[in-house]
């Protein structure tokens, strides 16, 4: 079942989203060569708690941290730890917060120092694919119109779309219906309605779209070891343009 949110519920999700966006900004400011992913986790967690929210990921399914920090060939669900960021790395940071019973969820990929041209292209294409997708996050379109727009943008530029992990509905639960693949033909799935709230999140690889999970049971990596990027926002369907709830 897809839950339609009231204006009051979306307002609460907007507040949750602002907390997530603020945490992202603090993490972005702290990212530099020499910092550990665990230190970044502490920055985000401190801010979320200060704002009266709960880190959404910590303890979710047993996840041990407040953010996901995925470096280089790590796609999603990277566990923060003592890994030190180095010049030339890229890092995908995924942050979620639960505020007054409602979730916000967002991810961004950052460059560490000077990175390769291809890695920079990967980050930019991943980000832009999200914005190509939400051009169709409007009344009258179907869910897979978003998926198709993302895939077309990515593959036209020589990158690949991860199949194993997808976006999702979000509200009083972190993961609600519907699932939102970043690939597939247009014109499929439910019609978009005002009050739907979707976490749209392209996960894009330089090489193959195939992935595997490491022995920690969490960290997803590319099968060929090539870099991966991730970009996500929580988006509300309105009677006009889509509203990004996880943006300052």
N, C-alpha and C positions, 0 to 999 in steps of 0.2 A: 504493500500500500504506500502511495506517495502522499505525504502529509502537506497540506496547504497551510501556510503560516498566516496569522492575522497581522495587522499593522503593528500591534503591540508586541507580538513575538519577534517580528523583524527588527523593531527598535531595540529589543534586548540583544538580538544577534548582532546588531550594529555596534552595540557597546562591547560585546565580546570580541568582535572583529577589530575594534580600535585598540584594545589591549594587545591583541596579537600583532597588529601593525606596529605598535610602539615597541614591542619586544624585538621585532625584526630590525627596527631602526637601531636600537641599542646594540644588537649583535653585529649588524653591518659596520657600525662605527668601531667595534672592537676587533674585527677581523684583520689580521696582519700576520706576516711570517713570525713564527715563534710561539704563537698562542696555541693552547690545546683545545680540543673540542669539548673537553669537560669544563673548561673555563667559560666557553661560550654558553654551555648549558646552564651554568650557575647564573650568568647574567640574565638570561631569559626567565629562568625560574624566579629569581628575586623580584623582577618587575611584575610578573603575573600575580604573585602572592601579594605584593604591595598594593595592587589594584583591587584586591578582594576577590580575585578569581582563583581557579584551580588549574594547574598544568594538566591539560587534557590527556597527554600521552603517558604521563607517569603512572605506572601500574596498569595501564590499559592492556589487557591480555598478558600482563606480566612484564611489559616493557619497563626497563629500569631507569629511564631518564625523562626529562621534561621536554627535550627537543630531539628530533632526528637530525644527525649531522653526517652526511654522506659525502665522502671525499673521492674525487677523481672517477674511478670506475665503479664506485658504489652508487647504486641507483636511488634507493630509498631505504628507510629504516636503519640507517647507520647509528650505532650506539656510541654516544659520546664517551671519551676516555682520555688516555694520556697521549694520544696521537697529536703530534705537533704539526701545524700547518707550515708549508714551505713555499717559497717562491715558485710559481708555475703550477701550483695546485688550483683546482676549483673545488668549491664546497657547496652542497645543497643543504639548506637549513629549512626544516619543516617545523612549524610551531602551531600548537593548538591550545585554546583556553576555554574553560567552562565557567560561565558567568551567569549567576542567577538562573541556573538550569538550562542554559543555552550555549551552544558551541560556536567557536570561530576557528578556522583552519586555513593556513596559508603557507606556501613554500617559495623560496627564491634561491637561485644559484649565484654565487659570487666568485670573482677571480681573486687569487692571492698573488699580489705582485704582478709581474709580467708573465702572461700566459701565451700559448701558441695562437696563431691566427685561427686555426680550425676550432680550438676550444672556445675562443671568443665568438666565433660564428655560431657554435652550438648553443651557447648561452642566449645569444640574441634571437636565434630562430625558435628556441624553446619558449622564450618570453612572448615573442610575436605570435606564435601559434595559438597561445591562450587568447590573445586579442582577436585573432581571426575567428576563433571558435565562438567567442561571445557576441560576435556580430549576428549570430543566429540564436542567441539566448533571449528570444522575444516571442510574444504571443503569435500564434499561427504557424510557427515552425515545429518540427519534431525533434526529439532528443538527439537522434543520430545526425541531424544537420550540423550540430556542434562538432560531433566526432569527425565527420567527413571533412569539415573545414580545417580542423587541426591536422589531420593526416595529410591532406593535400598540400598544405603549406610546408610541412616538414619534409615529405618525400620529394617534393619538387626541388628541394635544396640539398638533396643527397644524404639526409639523415634518416633514422628509423624510429618508429614508434613502439614503445614497450607494450606488449599485449597482456602480460600476466597481471598487471596492476592497473586500476582504473579509478576515475573519479566517482563521486557518490553524492546522494542527498545528505543533508545535514540539518540538525535542529536540536531537539532535546536528546538525541543520540548522536554520537560522532559519525556513525555510518548508518544512513537510512537509504531506502529506495528513492530514486532509481540508481542503478549503476550507470556510470558514464564512461564508456570506452573512449579512447583518443584515436579511434580508427573505425572504419566501417562505411557502408554505403549510406547516402542521404535518404531522408524520407521514411525512416523507420522509428519505431518506439512511440512512447506517449507524446501527445501534443503538449507543448509548454503552456502552463497556466499561471496567471498572476498569483503570487504567494508561494510558488515553488522556490526552494533555496538549494543551490547546487554547489558542491565543491568540485570545481573543474580544474584538473591538474595534469597537463601534459608531462610525461616522462620520456625523454628523447635521448637516443644514443648516437654516437658517431658511427659505430659499426653495426653489428647485428642487433636485432631487437631481442634476442634470446638472453635470458638471465638465469641466475641460480641463487640460492640462499646459502650463506656461509654457515659454518658449524656453530656459530653463536645462536642460530635459530632466528635471527632477525635481519642481519645485514644482507640486502639484495645487491648483487654485483652483475656487471655485464659478463657474458660468457667468454667474450674475446678480449677482455681487459681494456677496452677502449672507454673513453670518458662518457659520462652521462650527465644530463642536466634535468632540473625539475622546476616547474613554475606552477603555482596554485593560488587561487583566491576563492573565497566564499562569495557566491553571487546570488542575488535575489532577482527573480523574474517579476517585472512590474508591468503596468499598462503602457509603458513607454520603453525607454532604454534600460538595459540591465543595470542593476546597482551592485557595485563591488563593495561588500561589507567589511573587507579586511584591508582597507586602504586609508591612510591618514588624509 
